Amino acid sequence: MPRFNHLLFAITMLSIFSVLFLLSGCSSPEGNVAEGKKWYEMHNCNSCHGDNGNDGNGPAIAALDMSYRAFVSRLRNAETAVMPVYSKEKISDQDAADILAYLQSLKE
């Protein structure tokens, strides 16, 4: 019976470590507001959404209430012909997190 307990313990620990490993890969990068402002301007987001994220011809995105995953999905798979598609090569995941942090910091 002790051998069975060791096997059960090993399987349980392996399961726990597997879940923790998977969860660590699912977290979104921490965004930096100052870097996000820089990337927002460098990628000309302000040309449609305005300097304040709510004063352009495009949709208002100031104080954006959107998860990182939803934001990156919208960035990578634009739903309109007007919004450009930004690949990982154009805007990295970290840069996207920075832009999102900047947008979320803006006032409506």
Phi, psi and omega per residue, in radians:
M1 nan -0.671 3.126
P2 -1.042 -0.583 3.127
R3 -1.124 -0.708 3.094
F4 -1.091 -0.703 3.126
N5 -1.108 -0.689 3.115
H6 -1.149 -0.717 3.115
L7 -1.127 -0.780 3.102
L8 -1.071 -0.749 3.105
F9 -1.076 -0.776 -3.123
A10 -1.106 -0.756 3.127
I11 -1.130 -0.728 3.118
T12 -1.086 -0.800 -3.131
M13 -1.136 -0.719 3.112
L14 -1.080 -0.717 3.109
S15 -1.101 -0.774 -3.140
I16 -1.091 -0.811 3.139
F17 -1.143 -0.609 3.090
S18 -1.112 -0.775 3.122
V19 -1.118 -0.779 3.123
L20 -1.089 -0.687 3.116
F21 -1.113 -0.798 3.131
L22 -1.110 -0.717 3.130
L23 -1.149 -0.599 -3.137
S24 -1.152 -0.518 3.103
G25 -1.419 -0.217 -3.088
C26 -1.621 -0.172 -3.078
S27 -1.326 2.623 3.130
S28 -1.533 2.652 3.108
P29 -1.144 2.623 3.075
E30 -1.304 2.268 -3.119
G31 -1.559 2.636 3.117
N32 -2.048 2.068 -3.049
V33 -1.053 -0.807 -3.100
A34 -1.110 -0.750 3.098
E35 -1.149 -0.661 3.133
G36 -1.081 -0.694 3.095
K37 -1.085 -0.739 3.121
K38 -1.071 -0.842 -3.124
W39 -1.181 -0.643 3.105
Y40 -1.000 -0.780 -3.138
E41 -1.307 -0.725 -3.105
M42 -1.125 -0.558 3.141
H43 -1.640 0.196 3.060
N44 1.034 0.525 3.059
C45 -1.056 -0.592 -3.112
N46 -1.172 -0.318 3.140
S47 -1.171 -0.469 3.083
C48 -1.885 -0.713 -3.029
H49 -1.616 -0.126 3.111
G50 1.528 2.813 -3.125
D51 -1.098 -0.527 -3.114
N52 -1.802 0.156 3.116
G53 1.321 -0.001 -3.140
N54 -2.511 0.268 -3.066
D55 -2.260 0.577 3.101
G56 -2.096 -3.018 3.119
N57 -1.428 -0.343 3.120
G58 -1.454 3.074 3.127
P59 -1.014 2.545 3.074
A60 -1.216 2.251 3.136
I61 -2.225 0.209 3.058
A62 -1.190 2.529 -3.138
A63 0.953 0.689 -3.058
L64 -0.987 2.187 3.121
D65 -1.827 1.403 -3.063
M66 -2.574 2.496 3.105
S67 -1.253 2.821 3.101
Y68 -1.012 -0.816 -3.119
R69 -1.051 -0.757 3.130
A70 -1.139 -0.711 3.138
F71 -1.103 -0.832 -3.127
V72 -1.132 -0.667 3.101
S73 -1.071 -0.766 3.120
R74 -1.156 -0.672 -3.138
L75 -1.158 -0.723 -3.063
R76 -1.486 -0.402 -3.093
N77 -2.347 1.199 -3.106
A78 -0.988 2.453 -3.073
E79 -1.629 -0.025 3.130
T80 -2.241 2.795 3.114
A81 -1.274 -0.331 -3.091
V82 -1.396 -0.699 -3.110
M83 -1.351 2.116 3.097
P84 -1.162 2.697 3.049
V85 -1.612 2.261 -3.128
Y86 -1.959 1.928 3.116
S87 -1.297 2.974 3.081
K88 -1.083 -0.515 3.126
E89 -1.225 -0.545 -3.138
K90 -1.444 -0.866 3.095
I91 -2.274 1.973 -3.114
S92 -1.185 2.904 3.098
D93 -1.060 -0.669 3.120
Q94 -1.156 -0.751 3.113
D95 -1.113 -0.654 3.086
A96 -1.104 -0.729 3.103
A97 -1.102 -0.668 3.110
D98 -1.144 -0.776 3.126
I99 -1.089 -0.754 3.119
L100 -1.078 -0.748 3.114
A101 -1.058 -0.720 3.108
Y102 -1.098 -0.828 -3.131
L103 -1.077 -0.698 -3.140
Q104 -1.208 -0.376 3.138
S105 -1.440 -0.272 -3.101
L106 -1.324 2.645 3.069
K107 -1.523 2.570 3.090
E108 -1.299 nan nan
